[in-house]
């Protein structure tokens, strides 16, 4: 599902013009983005939490030059779904069965 699909679905369900819905969706995403850039977490009850996680400093390898590289500590955005949301996804999304192999 894309942002355009979300805008279309909200517009159809609410009767609000797509332009207004798109502006609202963009403002919503910008608010979350700005809060996380400031180091704040965003809590949406029943949906999930957008969190800022700290990654520790670590040693990496540049395999093309066969050297070690220090990757400094940094922060990354992450999403943690609400428990009820996770449970509904687990319950409703089915794992696709692998197709049987035909060795002819």
C-alpha positions in Angstrom: 0.0 0.0 0.0 1.4 3.4 -1.0 0.7 6.9 0.4 -1.6 7.5 -2.6 -3.6 4.3 -1.7 -4.0 5.6 1.8 -5.2 9.0 0.6 -7.7 7.3 -1.7 -9.0 5.0 0.9 -9.4 7.8 3.5 -11.1 10.0 0.9 -13.6 7.3 -0.1 -14.4 6.4 3.6 -14.8 10.0 4.8 -16.0 11.9 1.7 -13.3 14.5 2.2 -11.6 15.7 -1.0 -8.3 14.0 -1.9 -6.4 17.2 -1.8 -7.4 17.9 1.8 -6.7 14.3 2.8 -3.3 14.4 1.2 -2.4 17.6 3.0 -3.5 16.0 6.3 -1.5 12.8 5.7 1.6 14.9 4.7 1.2 17.0 7.9 0.8 13.9 10.0 4.0 12.3 8.6 5.9 15.6 8.9 4.9 15.9 12.6 6.2 12.4 13.3 9.4 13.0 11.3 10.1 16.3 13.1 9.4 14.8 16.5 11.8 12.0 15.9 14.5 14.3 14.5 14.3 16.1 17.8 14.8 12.8 19.6 11.2 12.4 20.8 9.2 9.2 20.6 5.7 9.2 19.1 3.0 7.1 20.8 -0.2 6.2 18.9 -2.4 4.1 21.2 -3.7 0.9 19.6 -1.3 1.4 16.6 2.3 1.5 17.9 5.2 3.7 18.8 7.7 5.4 16.6 11.0 5.3 18.7 14.4 6.7 18.3 16.9 3.9 19.1 20.6 4.3 19.9 23.0 2.1 18.1 26.3 1.5 19.9 29.7 2.1 18.4 31.1 -1.0 16.6 33.8 -2.2 14.4 33.0 -3.0 10.8 35.0 -4.3 7.9 35.7 -2.8 4.4 36.1 -6.1 2.6 37.3 -4.5 -0.6 40.3 -3.0 1.1 40.5 -5.6 3.9 40.5 -2.9 6.6 38.6 -2.3 9.8 36.4 0.7 10.2 34.9 2.2 13.3 31.2 2.8 13.0 30.4 5.5 15.5 27.4 5.4 17.8 24.3 6.8 16.1 20.5 7.0 16.4 18.0 5.4 14.1 14.2 5.6 13.7 12.2 2.4 14.5 8.6 1.4 14.8 7.2 -0.9 17.5 3.6 -2.0 16.8 1.1 -2.1 19.6 0.4 -5.5 21.1 -3.1 -5.7 19.8 -2.0 -4.7 16.4 0.7 -7.4 16.3 -1.7 -10.0 17.5 -4.3 -9.2 14.8 -1.6 -9.3 12.1 -0.4 -12.7 13.4 -3.9 -14.0 13.5 -5.1 -12.8 10.1 -2.1 -12.9 7.8 -1.6 -16.5 6.5 1.8 -17.9 5.6 1.9 -18.9 2.0 2.4 -22.7 1.4 5.4 -23.5 -0.7 4.6 -25.0 -4.1 5.6 -28.7 -4.4 8.7 -29.3 -6.5 8.4 -31.1 -9.8 11.6 -32.9 -10.6 11.0 -34.1 -14.1 
